[in-house]
Amino acid sequence: MSDYMNDPMVLRQILMDHYEYPRNHKLSNDPAYMKRHMASDSCIDDIVVESKINNGIIEDIRFDGVACTIATASTSMMSELLSGKTIEEAKVIIENYHNMIDQKEYDEELLQEAVALHTVGKQANRIKCATIGWKAIEEMIHESEAK
């Protein structure tokens, strides 16, 4: 892992940037988008994630709602990271993300800024926060493949 990614201040700055200025943080209200409402029993997280998937490509991901710092930041990172990717590329990135959260081997280059969450898996109560948006896009990918 890059030296700067082991710096707690760098990790905090990345997380806070995505929390304070979340990317793609506005729903489209376009019926061409799939939607998932995701809520947590153990945190304030209550978000809607939308995606537009056409011909095996994730064209856009958006979200809105109320969420903690980790859920907001991770969903913001996910929306940037997976938009424009093929479903197959996205599956590899998602698998690597879950491996990282589960403290298993992963490819940090694939995850880009999302590696800022690499320590979340050590805090069991924060895992759901870090994966809530990612689980929503996984569901929508499965739905798009079933069509």
Sequence and secondary structure as in RCSB ss.txt:
>XXXX:A:sequence
MSDYMNDPMVLRQILMDHYEYPRNHKLSNDPAYMKRHMASDSCIDDIVVESKINNGIIEDIRFDGVACTIATAST
SMMSELLSGKTIEEAKVIIENYHNMIDQKEYDEELLQEAVALHTVGKQANRIKCATIGWKAIEEMIHESEAK
>XXXX:A:secstr
  GGGG HHHHHHHHHHHHHS TT S    TTSEEEEEE SSSS EEEEEEEEETTEEEEEEEEEE  HHHHHHH
HHHHHHHTT BHHHHHHHHHHHHHHHTT    HHHHGGGGGGTTGGGSHHHHHHHHHHHHHHHHHHHHHHH 
